[in-house]
Amino acid sequence: MKNTLRQVFHSPKFVIGFIIFITLLLTVIIYPLFNPGNPNEMIGLGTFAEPGTYVSVFDSLDTKTSTFKLLDAADNRLYAKLKDEDRVSMMVWLTDAGVPAEDINLEDTEGLLKLWFANYDPKIKPQGMTKAQRNFYQRLNNNLLSITSKTEVTIADKDAQTGDLVENKVITNTDYVNIKDVANVIFLPLGTDNFGADVLKKLVSAIGTSLLIGVIAGVIATLIGLTLGLLAGFIGGTADDCIMFVTNIFTVIPSFILLILISYSVGQDSRGVTTVAIVIGITSWVWTARAVRSQVISLRNRDHVNLSKLSGHSLLRIILTDILPYIASYVVMALILQISTAILAEAQLSMIGLGPSTTKTFTLGLMMNWAMLYSAHIHGDWWAYIPVLLTIAFISFSMNLMNTGLDQVFNPTLRD
């Protein structure tokens, strides 16, 4: 056993896949210790808040402030506020007013504003421009004046005796607060989803649920396939014909179509996580049964098996002691592939609305389904679905690497 494990962990592919898988598993276990609470909690009142650090404006008012004049702060603020369509509109007006197009750089915010304020005059009426368009440019000019002016915010309180407002503090756009002094700070590395929940916390929880589905479905499919394959391969005859007849029927029917039909017939209210895992398991055993049967057929006439038959050992003992140990490595590889296949099958089911019907427990497939329903891919809210896609890809990639590594160790034809 020790020598076998040594061989397995000398396979680079297995080690890489194992490290990726264990990293995901440890994340599921350790991350909730640092960020406890309900992953489904609505911390945002809106949907799809972008990734970043959020501070409470209310709690930052009484903090100690410092004054900075950062070189790029004003430019960055202006660049963010000046929309692309406004830049294009400014360029149209400037060119109509006679400014050479080569002098206009839409990416240079400061230069564009200088050109605008130097050339814009509401009294000028460029040829072919309607009154509505001129009114639009007047509103645009007023907006530009407001965002370029040095704004000040006055914080005032009511006097308890007179009821008059008493000025306490004036805040300008050069005042900065040390984030450590703000009481309520929340860091959202992946923003929030359509429910206003932390995507990262939800993703970690979803990984655990999807792995659970994969393990349950993989174990069920492997046990069914292993049992039927052992019986068909060792007993042969009528038992083999009956088992292979059933197996061939399931082979002809596409497993995913069968999975859809069973999931739909179960009903939405009954489709929990365990139910979906069982349904996936009982529709995924076919290829395992056929592969195990072919392995057993090559073993059933070996000398040690015939010796056990002559010794009068029972069928169960012969299978467990003389056949199963020789195909144990293959069973482990089949289990790994079954787990990976089950996770992908759940994601496919959830994407078409036939996955687990719950809002308390969620899976990777359900997160993809919710992101699609709320058009995250259309509005550019990448953090709602790209991390989920990458996680599914990493799980599948790691398990396929482990399977390939095991195959290289245990398959003599693939050894160097």
VEXDREN-2710 file (C-alpha; in Angstrom, 1 decimal):
% VEXDREN-2710
k/r/px/py/pz
1/MET/0.0/0.0/0.0
2/LYS/2.8/2.4/0.9
3/ASN/4.6/1.6/-2.3
4/THR/1.4/2.2/-4.3
5/LEU/0.9/5.6/-2.7
6/ARG/4.5/6.5/-3.4
7/GLN/4.0/5.7/-7.1
8/VAL/0.8/7.7/-7.2
9/PHE/2.4/10.8/-5.7
10/HIS/5.3/10.5/-8.0
11/SER/3.0/11.2/-10.9
12/PRO/3.2/15.0/-11.8
13/LYS/-0.3/15.1/-13.3
14/PHE/-1.9/13.5/-10.2
15/VAL/0.0/15.8/-7.9
16/ILE/-1.0/19.0/-9.7
17/GLY/-4.7/17.9/-9.9
18/PHE/-4.6/16.8/-6.2
19/ILE/-3.2/20.2/-5.1
20/ILE/-5.9/22.1/-7.1
21/PHE/-8.6/19.9/-5.6
22/ILE/-7.3/20.1/-2.0
23/THR/-6.9/23.9/-2.4
24/LEU/-10.6/24.2/-3.3
25/LEU/-11.6/21.8/-0.5
26/LEU/-9.5/23.7/2.1
27/THR/-11.1/27.0/0.9
28/VAL/-14.5/25.6/1.5
29/ILE/-13.5/24.6/5.1
30/ILE/-11.3/27.5/6.1
31/TYR/-12.8/30.6/4.5
32/PRO/-16.1/30.4/6.5
33/LEU/-13.9/30.6/9.7
34/PHE/-12.6/34.0/8.6
35/ASN/-15.9/35.2/7.1
36/PRO/-18.7/33.6/9.1
37/GLY/-22.4/34.2/8.6
38/ASN/-25.1/33.2/6.2
39/PRO/-23.8/33.3/2.6
40/ASN/-27.3/34.1/1.4
41/GLU/-27.6/37.2/3.6
42/MET/-28.6/40.3/1.6
43/ILE/-25.9/42.8/2.4
44/GLY/-26.7/45.0/-0.6
45/LEU/-30.0/46.7/-1.3
46/GLY/-29.3/46.8/-5.0
47/THR/-28.1/44.1/-7.4
48/PHE/-24.6/43.4/-8.8
49/ALA/-22.4/45.8/-6.8
50/GLU/-19.0/45.7/-8.4
51/PRO/-16.0/44.3/-6.6
52/GLY/-14.2/46.7/-4.2
53/THR/-14.0/48.1/-0.7
54/TYR/-17.0/49.9/0.6
55/VAL/-17.1/52.2/3.6
56/SER/-19.9/53.7/5.5
57/VAL/-20.2/57.4/4.7
58/PHE/-22.1/58.0/7.9
59/ASP/-19.4/56.5/10.0
60/SER/-16.6/58.3/8.2
61/LEU/-17.9/61.8/9.0
62/ASP/-16.5/62.0/12.5
63/THR/-13.1/60.4/11.8
64/LYS/-9.8/62.2/11.7
65/THR/-9.2/63.7/8.3
66/SER/-6.0/64.6/6.4
67/THR/-5.6/66.9/3.4
68/PHE/-3.8/65.5/0.4
69/LYS/-3.2/66.7/-3.1
70/LEU/-2.7/63.5/-5.0
71/LEU/-1.4/63.9/-8.5
72/ASP/-3.9/61.7/-10.3
73/ALA/-6.9/61.9/-7.9
74/ALA/-8.7/64.7/-9.6
75/ASP/-8.0/63.4/-13.1
76/ASN/-9.2/59.9/-12.1
77/ARG/-12.4/61.4/-10.6
78/LEU/-13.1/63.4/-13.7
79/TYR/-12.4/60.5/-16.0
80/ALA/-14.9/58.3/-14.1
81/LYS/-17.6/61.0/-14.2
82/LEU/-17.2/61.9/-17.8
83/LYS/-19.0/59.3/-19.8
84/ASP/-17.8/58.0/-23.2
85/GLU/-20.9/59.3/-25.0
86/ASP/-20.4/62.8/-23.5
87/ARG/-16.8/62.7/-24.8
88/VAL/-18.1/61.9/-28.3
89/SER/-20.7/64.6/-28.1
90/MET/-18.0/67.2/-27.1
91/MET/-15.9/66.1/-30.0
92/VAL/-18.8/66.6/-32.4
93/TRP/-19.5/70.1/-31.2
94/LEU/-15.8/71.1/-31.2
95/THR/-15.3/69.8/-34.8
96/ASP/-18.4/71.6/-35.9
97/ALA/-17.1/74.8/-34.2
98/GLY/-13.9/74.5/-36.3
99/VAL/-11.5/72.8/-33.9
100/PRO/-9.2/70.4/-35.9
101/ALA/-10.0/66.7/-35.2
102/GLU/-6.3/65.9/-34.7
103/ASP/-6.2/68.3/-31.8
104/ILE/-8.9/66.4/-29.9
105/ASN/-7.9/63.4/-27.8
106/LEU/-10.9/61.7/-26.1
107/GLU/-8.6/59.8/-23.7
108/ASP/-7.0/63.1/-22.4
109/THR/-9.7/64.3/-20.0
110/GLU/-7.9/67.4/-18.9
111/GLY/-7.0/68.4/-22.4
112/LEU/-10.5/67.8/-23.7
113/LEU/-12.0/69.9/-20.9
114/LYS/-9.6/72.7/-21.7
115/LEU/-10.5/72.7/-25.4
116/TRP/-14.2/72.6/-24.4
117/PHE/-14.1/75.6/-22.0
118/ALA/-11.9/77.6/-24.4
119/ASN/-14.2/77.1/-27.4
120/TYR/-17.7/76.5/-26.2
121/ASP/-20.1/79.4/-26.4
122/PRO/-23.9/78.9/-26.1
123/LYS/-24.4/81.8/-28.4
124/ILE/-22.6/80.0/-31.3
125/LYS/-25.0/78.1/-33.6
126/PRO/-23.1/75.5/-35.6
127/GLN/-24.6/75.0/-39.1
128/GLY/-27.2/72.3/-39.2
129/MET/-27.6/72.0/-35.4
130/THR/-31.2/72.0/-34.1
131/LYS/-32.4/73.8/-31.1
132/ALA/-32.9/70.6/-29.2
133/GLN/-29.2/69.7/-29.8
134/ARG/-28.1/73.1/-28.7
135/ASN/-30.1/72.7/-25.5
136/PHE/-28.4/69.3/-25.0
137/TYR/-25.0/70.9/-25.2
138/GLN/-26.0/73.6/-22.7
139/ARG/-27.0/70.9/-20.2
140/LEU/-23.8/69.1/-20.9
141/ASN/-21.8/72.3/-20.3
142/ASN/-23.6/72.9/-17.0
143/ASN/-22.8/69.3/-16.0
144/LEU/-19.1/69.8/-16.9
145/LEU/-19.0/73.0/-14.8
146/SER/-20.4/71.2/-11.8
147/ILE/-18.0/68.2/-11.9
148/THR/-14.9/70.5/-12.4
149/SER/-15.8/72.9/-9.7
150/LYS/-14.2/72.4/-6.3
151/THR/-17.1/71.1/-4.3
152/GLU/-17.5/71.5/-0.6
153/VAL/-19.9/69.7/1.7
154/THR/-20.9/71.3/5.0
155/ILE/-21.7/69.1/7.9
156/ALA/-24.1/70.9/10.3
157/ASP/-26.0/70.0/13.4
158/LYS/-29.1/71.5/15.0
159/ASP/-28.5/73.5/18.2
160/ALA/-30.5/71.9/21.0
161/GLN/-31.6/75.1/22.5
162/THR/-32.3/77.4/19.5
163/GLY/-33.0/74.8/16.9
164/ASP/-30.7/76.6/14.4
165/LEU/-28.2/74.8/12.2
166/VAL/-24.6/75.1/13.5
167/GLU/-21.8/74.5/11.0
168/ASN/-19.4/71.9/12.3
169/LYS/-17.2/70.9/9.4
170/VAL/-16.5/71.7/5.8
171/ILE/-15.4/68.7/3.7
172/THR/-13.7/69.3/0.3
173/ASN/-12.6/66.8/-2.4
174/THR/-9.0/67.0/-1.1
175/ASP/-10.0/65.6/2.4
176/TYR/-9.1/61.9/2.9
177/VAL/-9.9/59.5/5.7
178/ASN/-7.7/56.6/6.9
179/ILE/-9.8/53.6/6.2
180/LYS/-8.7/52.0/9.4
181/ASP/-10.5/54.8/11.3
182/VAL/-13.8/54.0/9.7
183/ALA/-16.0/51.8/11.8
184/ASN/-17.9/49.9/9.1
185/VAL/-15.8/48.8/6.2
186/ILE/-16.7/45.9/4.0
187/PHE/-14.4/44.3/1.4
188/LEU/-16.2/42.6/-1.5
189/PRO/-13.5/41.0/-3.7
190/LEU/-16.2/39.7/-6.1
191/GLY/-19.0/42.2/-5.4
192/THR/-22.6/41.1/-4.8
193/ASP/-25.0/39.1/-6.9
194/ASN/-28.6/39.6/-8.0
195/PHE/-29.8/39.1/-4.5
196/GLY/-27.3/41.6/-3.0
197/ALA/-25.3/38.8/-1.4
198/ASP/-21.5/38.5/-1.2
199/VAL/-20.5/36.5/-4.3
200/LEU/-17.3/35.1/-2.8
201/LYS/-18.9/33.9/0.3
202/LYS/-21.7/32.4/-1.8
203/LEU/-19.2/30.8/-4.2
204/VAL/-17.3/29.1/-1.4
205/SER/-20.6/27.7/0.0
206/ALA/-21.7/26.6/-3.5
207/ILE/-18.4/24.7/-4.1
208/GLY/-19.1/22.7/-1.0
209/THR/-22.6/21.9/-2.1
210/SER/-21.6/20.9/-5.6
211/LEU/-18.8/18.7/-4.3
212/LEU/-21.4/17.0/-2.0
213/ILE/-23.7/16.4/-5.0
214/GLY/-20.7/15.0/-6.9
215/VAL/-19.7/12.7/-4.1
216/ILE/-23.2/11.4/-3.5
217/ALA/-23.9/10.9/-7.2
218/GLY/-20.4/9.5/-7.9
219/VAL/-20.7/6.9/-5.1
220/ILE/-24.2/5.8/-6.2
221/ALA/-23.2/5.5/-9.9
222/THR/-19.9/3.7/-9.0
223/LEU/-21.6/1.2/-6.7
224/ILE/-24.4/0.4/-9.2
225/GLY/-21.9/0.1/-12.1
226/LEU/-19.4/-1.9/-10.0
227/THR/-22.1/-4.4/-8.7
228/LEU/-23.7/-5.0/-12.1
229/GLY/-20.3/-5.2/-13.8
230/LEU/-18.9/-7.7/-11.3
231/LEU/-22.0/-9.9/-11.5
232/ALA/-22.2/-9.8/-15.3
233/GLY/-18.5/-10.4/-15.8
234/PHE/-18.1/-13.2/-13.3
235/ILE/-21.4/-15.2/-13.5
236/GLY/-21.8/-14.8/-17.3
237/GLY/-24.6/-16.7/-19.1
238/THR/-28.1/-15.6/-18.5
239/ALA/-27.2/-13.2/-15.8
240/ASP/-24.7/-11.5/-18.1
241/ASP/-27.3/-11.3/-20.9
242/CYS/-30.0/-9.8/-18.7
243/ILE/-27.7/-7.2/-17.2
244/MET/-26.2/-6.2/-20.5
245/PHE/-29.7/-6.0/-22.0
246/VAL/-30.6/-3.4/-19.4
247/THR/-27.2/-1.7/-19.8
248/ASN/-27.6/-1.4/-23.6
249/ILE/-31.1/0.1/-23.2
250/PHE/-29.6/2.8/-21.0
251/THR/-26.7/3.2/-23.4
252/VAL/-29.0/3.9/-26.4
253/ILE/-30.9/6.6/-24.5
254/PRO/-28.7/9.7/-24.0
255/SER/-28.1/10.0/-20.2
256/PHE/-28.7/13.7/-20.1
257/ILE/-32.1/13.4/-21.8
258/LEU/-33.0/10.7/-19.3
259/LEU/-31.7/13.0/-16.5
260/ILE/-33.9/15.8/-17.7
261/LEU/-37.0/13.6/-17.9
262/ILE/-36.5/12.2/-14.4
263/SER/-35.7/15.6/-12.9
264/TYR/-38.8/17.1/-14.5
265/SER/-41.0/14.2/-13.3
266/VAL/-39.8/14.6/-9.7
267/GLY/-41.3/18.0/-9.5
268/GLN/-39.9/21.4/-8.5
269/ASP/-40.9/21.2/-4.8
270/SER/-39.2/17.8/-4.4
271/ARG/-35.9/18.6/-6.1
272/GLY/-33.6/19.1/-3.2
273/VAL/-29.8/18.7/-3.3
274/THR/-29.8/15.1/-2.2
275/THR/-32.7/14.2/-4.6
276/VAL/-30.8/15.7/-7.6
277/ALA/-27.6/13.9/-6.6
278/ILE/-29.5/10.6/-6.4
279/VAL/-31.1/11.2/-9.8
280/ILE/-27.7/12.0/-11.4
281/GLY/-26.2/8.8/-9.8
282/ILE/-28.9/6.4/-11.0
283/THR/-28.5/7.7/-14.6
284/SER/-24.7/7.7/-14.8
285/TRP/-23.6/4.1/-14.0
286/VAL/-23.7/2.6/-17.5
287/TRP/-20.2/3.1/-18.7
288/THR/-18.8/2.0/-15.3
289/ALA/-20.8/-1.3/-15.5
290/ARG/-19.5/-2.0/-19.0
291/ALA/-15.9/-1.2/-18.2
292/VAL/-15.9/-3.3/-14.9
293/ARG/-17.5/-6.2/-16.8
294/SER/-14.7/-6.3/-19.3
295/GLN/-12.1/-6.2/-16.6
296/VAL/-13.8/-9.0/-14.7
297/ILE/-14.1/-11.2/-17.8
298/SER/-10.3/-11.0/-18.2
299/LEU/-9.8/-12.0/-14.5
300/ARG/-12.4/-14.8/-14.0
301/ASN/-10.4/-17.6/-15.5
302/ARG/-7.1/-16.7/-13.8
303/ASP/-5.4/-19.5/-11.8
304/HIS/-6.0/-18.0/-8.4
305/VAL/-9.7/-17.5/-9.2
306/ASN/-10.1/-21.2/-10.3
307/LEU/-8.3/-22.3/-7.2
308/SER/-10.8/-20.5/-5.1
309/LYS/-13.6/-22.1/-7.0
310/LEU/-12.1/-25.6/-6.4
311/SER/-11.7/-24.8/-2.7
312/GLY/-15.5/-24.2/-2.5
313/HIS/-15.3/-20.5/-1.6
314/SER/-18.6/-18.6/-2.0
315/LEU/-19.3/-16.3/-4.9
316/LEU/-19.2/-13.2/-2.6
317/ARG/-15.8/-14.2/-1.1
318/ILE/-14.3/-14.9/-4.6
319/ILE/-15.5/-11.5/-5.8
320/LEU/-14.3/-9.6/-2.8
321/THR/-11.0/-11.3/-2.2
322/ASP/-9.8/-12.6/-5.6
323/ILE/-11.3/-10.1/-8.2
324/LEU/-12.1/-6.8/-6.5
325/PRO/-8.5/-6.0/-5.3
326/TYR/-7.2/-6.4/-8.9
327/ILE/-9.7/-3.8/-10.2
328/ALA/-9.6/-1.5/-7.2
329/SER/-7.4/1.1/-8.9
330/TYR/-9.8/1.2/-11.8
331/VAL/-12.7/1.7/-9.4
332/VAL/-11.0/4.6/-7.8
333/MET/-10.4/6.2/-11.2
334/ALA/-14.1/5.6/-12.2
335/LEU/-15.2/7.2/-8.9
336/ILE/-13.1/10.3/-9.6
337/LEU/-14.6/10.7/-13.1
338/GLN/-18.1/10.0/-11.8
339/ILE/-17.8/12.9/-9.3
340/SER/-16.5/15.3/-12.0
341/THR/-19.3/14.2/-14.4
342/ALA/-22.0/14.6/-11.6
343/ILE/-20.8/18.2/-10.9
344/LEU/-21.0/19.1/-14.5
345/ALA/-24.4/17.4/-14.9
346/GLU/-25.8/19.4/-11.9
347/ALA/-24.5/22.6/-13.5
348/GLN/-26.2/21.7/-16.8
349/LEU/-29.5/20.9/-15.1
350/SER/-29.5/24.1/-13.1
351/MET/-28.8/26.2/-16.2
352/ILE/-32.0/25.0/-17.7
353/GLY/-34.0/25.3/-14.5
354/LEU/-34.1/21.7/-13.4
355/GLY/-31.5/21.8/-10.7
356/PRO/-32.1/21.9/-6.9
357/SER/-35.1/24.0/-6.1
358/THR/-34.0/26.1/-3.1
359/THR/-32.9/29.6/-2.2
360/LYS/-31.2/28.6/1.1
361/THR/-28.7/26.1/-0.3
362/PHE/-27.1/26.9/-3.6
363/THR/-24.8/25.3/-6.1
364/LEU/-22.4/26.4/-8.8
365/GLY/-25.1/25.7/-11.4
366/LEU/-27.7/27.7/-9.5
367/MET/-25.3/30.7/-9.3
368/MET/-24.9/30.5/-13.1
369/ASN/-28.7/30.2/-13.6
370/TRP/-29.4/33.2/-11.4
371/ALA/-26.7/35.3/-13.2
372/MET/-28.2/34.4/-16.6
373/LEU/-31.8/35.1/-15.4
374/TYR/-30.7/38.6/-14.2
375/SER/-28.8/39.3/-17.5
376/ALA/-25.4/39.7/-15.8
377/HIS/-23.7/38.6/-19.0
378/ILE/-25.5/41.4/-21.0
379/HIS/-24.8/44.2/-18.5
380/GLY/-21.2/43.3/-18.0
381/ASP/-21.5/42.1/-14.4
382/TRP/-18.6/39.6/-15.0
383/TRP/-18.1/38.9/-11.3
384/ALA/-21.5/37.1/-11.1
385/TYR/-20.6/34.3/-13.5
386/ILE/-16.9/34.2/-14.6
387/PRO/-15.6/33.1/-11.1
388/VAL/-18.2/30.4/-11.2
389/LEU/-17.2/29.2/-14.6
390/LEU/-13.5/29.2/-13.6
391/THR/-14.3/27.2/-10.4
392/ILE/-16.2/24.6/-12.4
393/ALA/-13.4/24.4/-14.9
394/PHE/-10.8/24.0/-12.1
395/ILE/-12.7/21.2/-10.4
396/SER/-13.1/19.3/-13.6
397/PHE/-9.5/20.0/-14.6
398/SER/-8.1/18.8/-11.3
399/MET/-10.1/15.6/-11.3
400/ASN/-9.2/14.8/-14.9
401/LEU/-5.5/15.4/-14.1
402/MET/-5.8/13.0/-11.0
403/ASN/-7.4/10.4/-13.2
404/THR/-4.8/10.7/-15.9
405/GLY/-2.0/10.4/-13.3
406/LEU/-3.6/7.3/-11.8
407/ASP/-4.0/5.8/-15.2
408/GLN/-0.3/6.3/-15.9
409/VAL/0.6/4.6/-12.7
410/PHE/-1.7/1.6/-12.9
411/ASN/-1.9/1.0/-16.7
412/PRO/1.2/-0.8/-17.8
413/THR/0.8/0.2/-21.4
414/LEU/1.2/3.9/-20.4
415/ARG/4.3/3.6/-18.2
416/ASP/7.5/5.0/-19.5
END
